[in-house]
Amino acid sequence: MAVIKIPLMEIDDDLRGLLLAERSRCTGAIATHLYLRVRRHYRFRRNSGEASLGEVVEGIADAIWDVPQRVLADFANGEPEARAAATDVIAKEVFRALTDAFEPIYVPKPYGEG
């Protein structure tokens, strides 16, 4: 789950702050960021084939939409402790959604390294 939590912690404060006001657009941006960071370590398969970027990003975005509004508020504007707790909740939801919808395959040497 750290592979999801760490990129969530990297989300810019401005984007986090817009999450409540422009939820649809911000959720898409956050989902894309998470996908690009997680893809360094995992590929996602469904029905014996690799899932597309759109499928995985949509799954991440849907998981974020399922997070309660108060958690998103803590993630967007909270004190450090509240933000950390909200980050944990969001990471768990995204992790659960991805593992329920896809078969994650660990890639030990991303991008064909060494």
C-alpha positions in Angstrom: 0.0 0.0 0.0 3.0 2.3 0.4 3.3 2.4 -3.4 0.0 4.3 -3.3 0.4 6.3 -0.1 3.7 7.9 -1.1 2.4 9.4 -4.4 -0.6 10.6 -2.5 1.7 12.5 -0.1 3.4 14.1 -3.2 0.2 15.8 -4.3 0.6 19.5 -4.5 -1.1 21.6 -1.9 -2.9 23.7 -4.5 -4.3 20.5 -6.2 -5.4 19.2 -2.8 -7.1 22.5 -2.0 -9.0 22.4 -5.3 -10.2 18.9 -4.6 -13.4 20.0 -2.9 -14.2 22.8 -5.3 -13.4 21.0 -8.5 -13.7 17.4 -7.5 -14.2 15.9 -10.9 -11.2 17.5 -12.5 -8.9 17.1 -9.5 -9.9 13.5 -9.0 -8.8 12.8 -12.6 -5.5 14.6 -12.1 -4.8 12.7 -8.8 -5.8 9.4 -10.4 -3.5 10.0 -13.3 -0.6 10.9 -11.0 -1.2 7.8 -8.9 -1.3 5.6 -12.0 1.9 7.0 -13.4 3.7 6.5 -10.1 2.3 3.1 -9.3 3.0 1.9 -12.9 6.7 2.1 -12.1 6.3 -0.9 -9.9 3.1 -2.7 -11.1 1.3 -3.5 -14.3 -2.4 -4.2 -14.1 -4.1 -7.1 -15.9 -7.7 -7.9 -16.5 -9.1 -10.9 -18.5 -5.6 -12.1 -19.5 -4.5 -8.8 -21.0 -2.9 -5.6 -19.8 -5.5 -3.0 -18.6 -5.3 0.3 -20.4 -4.3 3.5 -18.8 -8.0 4.7 -19.0 -9.3 1.6 -17.2 -6.9 1.9 -14.3 -7.2 5.7 -14.0 -11.0 5.3 -14.0 -10.7 2.6 -11.2 -8.6 4.9 -9.1 -10.9 7.9 -9.7 -13.9 5.9 -8.8 -12.2 4.8 -5.5 -11.5 8.4 -4.6 -15.1 9.3 -5.3 -16.1 6.7 -2.8 -14.1 8.3 -0.1 -16.3 10.2 2.4 -16.4 14.0 1.9 -15.0 14.6 5.4 -11.9 12.5 4.6 -11.4 14.4 1.4 -11.7 17.7 3.4 -9.0 16.5 5.8 -6.8 15.5 2.8 -7.4 18.9 1.2 -7.2 21.3 4.1 -6.4 19.3 7.3 -3.8 19.7 9.9 -0.8 17.4 9.4 -2.3 14.6 11.6 -5.7 14.8 9.9 -4.1 14.9 6.4 -2.0 11.8 7.3 -5.0 9.9 8.5 -7.0 10.9 5.3 -4.1 9.8 3.2 -4.2 6.4 4.8 -7.9 6.1 4.2 -7.6 7.1 0.5 -4.6 4.8 -0.1 -6.6 1.9 1.4 -9.6 2.6 -0.8 -7.5 2.9 -3.9 -5.5 -0.2 -3.1 -8.7 -2.2 -2.5 -10.3 -0.9 -5.7 -7.3 -1.8 -7.8 -6.8 -5.3 -6.3 -10.6 -6.0 -6.7 -10.7 -4.9 -10.3 -7.3 -5.9 -11.6 -4.6 -8.4 -11.2 -1.5 -6.4 -10.1 1.8 -7.8 -11.4 4.9 -6.6 -9.6 7.7 -5.4 -12.0 11.0 -5.8 -10.2 13.0 -3.9 -12.8 10.8 -1.1 -14.1 11.3 0.2 -17.7 13.6 -2.6 -18.6 16.5 -1.5 -16.3 19.5 -3.8 -15.8 
